[in-house]
């Protein structure tokens, strides 16, 4: 990250719950490395409803679950921008998934990450088509840590730096990412609506 992006403080006090969930049964998909699931919520009432499905999913497939309880952006940007800092912190070669705090995973029988693992080498971010008249939704993001992911996160962050409206307006980092998509569509794989998010 450039000096414009404050480093993510993922000390034990800030990161909330960070744990490896032991799988309840052997996953039916081949994994090429561990998967980190990231979520952030400063809305405890909402996350008390949505987080249990994410915890069950992580446990079922043995993924690492990282739960952050406060923004990583201070007062400079909306908390939703924190997803870029978390995705950026993914170790090289490790797979990751971001899940917004308002998403309930309704099908924990299928490892969503495994369905897209093969395509992650051609796109930096796998995202869902949106039902609104916008290009895609970043409520769930699938990626692999490395220079490619760091580069796209930085480009989205830089658009937010140049466009103050996105810091607290529009759909925040999603609006900035959609602006990047217009000039560099190959950085994104957009999957059909309702395939990973509805």
URFEN-V697792 format. One record per residue. N is the residue number from 1. RES is the residue in three letters. PSI is psi in whole degrees, -180 to 180 (NA if undefined). OMEGA is omega as a letter, one per 40 degrees, with the letter a starting at -180 (none if undefined). D_CENTER is the distance of its C-alpha to the mean C-alpha in Angstrom with 1 decimal. Layout:
n: (N/N)
res: (RES/RES)
psi: (PSI/PSI)
omega: (OMEGA/OMEGA)
d_center: (D_CENTER/D_CENTER)
//
This chain:
n: (1/2/3/4/5/6/7/8/9/10/11/12/13/14/15/16/17/18/19/20/21/22/23/24/25/26/27/28/29/30/31/32/33/34/35/36/37/38/39/40/41/42/43/44/45/46/47/48/49/50/51/52/53/54/55/56/57/58/59/60/61/62/63/64/65/66/67/68/69/70/71/72/73/74/75/76/77/78/79/80/81/82/83/84/85/86/87/88/89/90/91/92/93/94/95/96/97/98/99/100/101/102/103/104/105/106/107/108/109/110/111/112/113/114/115/116/117/118/119/120/121/122/123/124/125/126/127/128/129/130/131/132/133/134/135/136/137/138/139/140/141/142/143/144/145/146/147/148/149/150/151/152/153/154/155/156/157/158/159/160/161/162/163/164/165/166/167/168/169/170/171/172/173/174/175/176/177/178/179/180/181/182/183/184/185/186/187/188/189/190/191/192/193/194/195/196/197/198)
res: (UNK/UNK/UNK/UNK/UNK/UNK/UNK/UNK/UNK/UNK/UNK/UNK/UNK/UNK/UNK/UNK/UNK/UNK/UNK/UNK/UNK/UNK/UNK/UNK/UNK/UNK/UNK/UNK/UNK/UNK/UNK/UNK/UNK/UNK/UNK/UNK/UNK/UNK/UNK/UNK/UNK/UNK/UNK/UNK/UNK/UNK/UNK/UNK/UNK/UNK/UNK/UNK/UNK/UNK/UNK/UNK/UNK/UNK/UNK/UNK/UNK/UNK/UNK/UNK/UNK/UNK/UNK/UNK/UNK/UNK/UNK/UNK/UNK/UNK/UNK/UNK/UNK/UNK/UNK/UNK/UNK/UNK/UNK/UNK/UNK/UNK/UNK/UNK/UNK/UNK/UNK/UNK/UNK/UNK/UNK/UNK/UNK/UNK/UNK/UNK/UNK/UNK/UNK/UNK/UNK/UNK/UNK/UNK/UNK/UNK/UNK/UNK/UNK/UNK/UNK/UNK/UNK/UNK/UNK/UNK/UNK/UNK/UNK/UNK/UNK/UNK/UNK/UNK/UNK/UNK/UNK/UNK/UNK/UNK/UNK/UNK/UNK/UNK/UNK/UNK/UNK/UNK/UNK/UNK/UNK/UNK/UNK/UNK/UNK/UNK/UNK/UNK/UNK/UNK/UNK/UNK/UNK/UNK/UNK/UNK/UNK/UNK/UNK/UNK/UNK/UNK/UNK/UNK/UNK/UNK/UNK/UNK/UNK/UNK/UNK/UNK/UNK/UNK/UNK/UNK/UNK/UNK/UNK/UNK/UNK/UNK/UNK/UNK/UNK/UNK/UNK/UNK/UNK/UNK/UNK/UNK/UNK/UNK)
psi: (146/173/-16/-23/117/143/145/121/99/39/159/-35/-31/-28/-2/-119/126/106/157/125/127/132/146/-24/163/126/151/7/149/134/141/71/171/162/133/127/126/141/153/134/130/18/84/-34/-43/-48/-23/-22/-41/-33/-35/-37/-36/-39/-41/-41/-48/-42/-42/-42/2/27/155/131/123/116/120/137/6/159/149/6/5/-140/7/-27/164/150/-28/-26/-19/-26/-34/-39/-40/-46/-42/-27/-4/127/149/133/-10/141/153/157/132/138/119/156/-8/16/131/123/118/-16/99/15/-23/135/102/-43/-45/-31/-22/3/-41/-28/-8/-16/-21/-24/150/-38/131/124/169/140/150/154/-23/167/60/174/-51/170/138/28/-32/131/133/134/176/132/144/-177/-38/-45/-44/-39/-46/-37/-42/-41/-42/-43/-43/-37/-41/-34/-36/-22/86/-28/-40/-23/-38/0/175/-138/34/-125/-26/-42/-41/-40/-38/-34/-42/-38/-36/-39/-26/68/-25/-11/-11/142/118/119/155/146/138/-1/-44/-16/140/NA)
omega: (i/a/i/a/i/a/i/i/a/i/a/a/a/a/i/a/i/a/i/i/i/a/i/i/a/i/a/i/i/i/i/a/a/i/i/i/i/i/i/i/i/i/a/i/i/a/i/i/a/a/a/i/i/i/i/i/a/a/a/a/i/i/i/a/i/a/i/a/i/a/i/a/a/i/a/a/i/a/a/i/a/a/i/i/i/i/i/a/a/i/i/i/i/i/a/i/i/i/i/a/i/a/i/i/a/i/i/i/a/i/a/a/a/i/a/a/a/a/a/a/a/i/i/a/i/a/a/i/a/i/i/i/i/a/a/a/a/i/i/i/i/a/i/a/i/a/a/i/i/a/a/i/i/i/i/i/a/i/i/i/i/a/a/a/a/a/i/a/a/i/i/a/i/i/i/i/i/i/i/i/a/a/a/a/a/i/a/i/a/a/a/i/a/i/i/a/i/none)
d_center: (17.0/20.0/22.0/20.6/17.4/18.2/17.2/14.7/17.1/15.8/19.3/20.0/21.0/17.7/15.2/16.6/16.4/15.3/16.9/17.4/18.3/21.3/21.3/23.8/24.8/24.3/21.5/23.0/20.9/21.3/18.6/18.7/17.4/15.3/11.7/9.6/7.7/6.1/7.3/9.6/12.7/16.0/17.4/19.0/20.9/17.9/15.8/19.1/19.0/15.5/14.6/17.5/16.1/12.9/15.5/17.7/15.3/14.4/18.1/19.2/17.5/17.7/14.1/13.4/11.9/10.9/11.7/12.3/15.0/15.4/14.0/13.8/15.3/18.7/20.5/19.7/16.8/15.1/12.8/9.9/10.2/9.3/5.5/7.4/9.5/7.5/6.0/9.7/11.1/10.4/14.1/15.5/15.6/13.2/10.7/7.2/4.9/2.2/5.5/7.4/10.7/12.8/11.8/14.4/14.1/17.6/18.1/17.5/20.2/18.1/15.4/12.8/11.6/15.3/16.0/14.1/14.7/17.8/16.4/13.8/16.7/17.6/14.4/11.8/9.0/9.6/9.2/11.7/15.0/15.8/19.0/19.8/21.5/18.5/17.0/13.6/11.0/7.4/7.2/5.6/4.2/6.4/7.9/10.6/11.5/14.5/16.3/14.9/11.2/12.8/15.0/12.7/10.7/14.3/15.6/13.3/14.2/17.8/18.0/17.2/19.8/22.3/21.6/22.0/21.6/17.8/17.4/18.5/19.4/18.4/14.8/13.9/11.3/11.2/14.9/14.9/12.7/15.2/18.0/16.8/16.7/20.4/21.5/19.3/18.3/18.2/14.9/13.2/13.9/14.2/15.0/17.5/16.9/17.0/16.0/12.5/12.5/15.6)
//
